[in-house]
Amino acid sequence: MSIASIAPWSHAYLRAQRALSAWIEAEGRAARRLAFAARSAMMALAARERAQLARWMAWLLRSRALAARGLEQRLLRLDARLARAVSVAAARLPALPAALTQTARNARPTLVSRAG
């Protein structure tokens, strides 16, 4: 039995994820060129895979660095339907522990309380 037959993700999903990753990292003219590849790759996804991709993007947006780079607005310009699915998926993500959300600026996040 090959690994491809038991993998939870299809080749189309992985291709779309890679295309979106490349688009996220790119800037300027390269980003515009990669936007077409990302849109094309997403068109090949089934509804379930689009939902998985939206959840993956929602987790990425939890990263403050990506949010600071304006990923939400870029995603809206890339694919409004995916942007809506990402916002729905983000609302369903579990909340971060308070210790992670209250870390000092430039400090390493920790789950261990420093008080008491």
Buried (B, 14 or more C-beta within 10 A) or exposed (E): EEEEEEEEBBEBBEBBBEBBBBBBEBEEEEBEEBBEBBBEBBEEBEEEBBBBBBBBBBEBBEEEEBEEBEBBEBBBEBBEEBBEBBBEBBEEEEEEEEEEEEEEEEEEEEEEEEEE
